[in-house]
Each structure stands twice: as structure tokens, then as C-alpha cells.
Amino acid sequence: MPNAPFPTPYTLHPTPYTLHPTPYLNQEKIKIMIDVNQLKNTRFYQEALEQGRQQMKFEMVPRLLERNFSIKEIAEILELDLESVTEVARQFL
């Protein structure tokens, strides 16, 4: 990228997927970045990510109850089923 306005952390060359490290990124950092991207494409990662998102939603229920949201409103806001929100609310109250 000869006319790039800002220095870039890597240099791309005509051959696909060829990265030549600069002082900003060494080969080890590039390898880690590629490995992380490959991991993100696995079903295991996607399922774990979704499970974490669901867990975060359930952790929000008590906070929303404290702010006087109804169970129905919480279910709608967090896109959870009413039964699950009711169960979490019972544990909280």
C-alpha cells in the first residue's frame, strides 16, 4: 500500500494470505490472530457465545425488576420466554 495515509500494522502482498510482519506485528501475533479467527468459525465457539449471551440476559432480570419493569416487559425487552423470566424472578424475590 504505497500511498497509504497512515502506517499499517501489516503488509499484504499479491499472494493470498501472505502477511509479512512489520515492527507492529510479529509472526507469533499474526499466528495467534489467525488461530482466533479460525476458532470463531467453529460450532463450539458459536454455541458458547450464544450461551454467554443467554446467561447475560438472565443476569439482567433482577436489575430490571429493581427498576420496576414488569415480568412481561422484561421478557419482551430481553427476547426471552415469559416462563423463564418468571422463574428467574421467583428466585430473585
C-alpha positions in Angstrom: 0.0 0.0 0.0 2.5 2.6 -1.2 0.2 5.6 -0.9 -1.5 4.7 2.4 -2.1 7.9 4.5 -1.3 6.0 7.8 1.2 3.3 8.6 -0.5 -0.1 8.7 0.4 -2.9 11.1 0.9 -5.4 8.3 1.8 -5.5 4.6 -0.3 -7.5 2.1 1.4 -8.9 -1.0 -0.2 -10.2 -4.2 -0.2 -13.8 -3.0 -3.3 -14.5 -0.9 -3.0 -14.9 2.8 0.7 -13.8 2.8 1.4 -11.5 5.7 4.8 -10.0 6.2 5.3 -8.8 9.7 6.4 -5.3 10.5 7.5 -3.9 13.8 3.8 -3.7 14.8 3.1 -7.4 14.4 5.5 -10.3 14.7 4.9 -13.7 13.3 3.6 -15.1 16.7 1.0 -12.4 17.0 -0.2 -13.0 13.4 -0.4 -16.7 14.1 -2.5 -16.1 17.2 -4.8 -13.8 15.3 -5.3 -16.4 12.6 -5.9 -19.1 15.2 -8.5 -16.9 17.0 -10.3 -16.3 13.7 -10.4 -20.0 12.9 -11.8 -20.7 16.4 -14.5 -18.1 16.0 -15.8 -20.1 13.0 -16.3 -23.3 15.0 -19.6 -24.6 16.2 -18.2 -24.9 19.7 -17.3 -21.2 19.8 -20.7 -20.1 18.3 -22.6 -22.2 20.9 -20.5 -20.9 23.8 -21.0 -17.4 22.6 -24.8 -17.8 22.4 -24.9 -19.5 25.8 -23.0 -16.5 27.2 -25.5 -14.1 25.6 -28.4 -16.0 27.1 -26.7 -16.0 30.6 -26.2 -12.3 30.4 -29.9 -11.8 29.6 -30.9 -13.8 32.7 -28.5 -11.8 34.8 -30.3 -8.6 33.7 -33.7 -9.8 35.0 -33.1 -8.9 38.7 -31.7 -5.4 37.7 -34.8 -4.7 35.6 -37.1 -5.9 38.4 -35.4 -3.5 40.7 -36.2 -0.7 38.3 -39.9 -1.7 38.4 -40.2 -3.3 35.0 -42.9 -5.9 34.8 -42.0 -9.5 34.0 -43.8 -9.2 30.7 -41.8 -6.1 29.8 -38.6 -7.8 30.8 -39.4 -10.8 28.6 -40.1 -8.6 25.6 -37.0 -6.4 26.1 -34.6 -9.3 26.5 -36.4 -11.5 24.0 -36.9 -14.3 26.5 -39.9 -16.5 27.1 -42.3 -15.4 29.8 -41.9 -18.7 31.8 -38.1 -18.4 32.0 -38.3 -14.8 33.2 -40.9 -15.7 35.8 -38.7 -18.5 37.1 -35.7 -16.2 37.5 -37.9 -13.5 39.1 -39.1 -16.1 41.7 -35.5 -16.9 42.6 -34.8 -13.2 43.0 -37.8 -12.2 45.0 
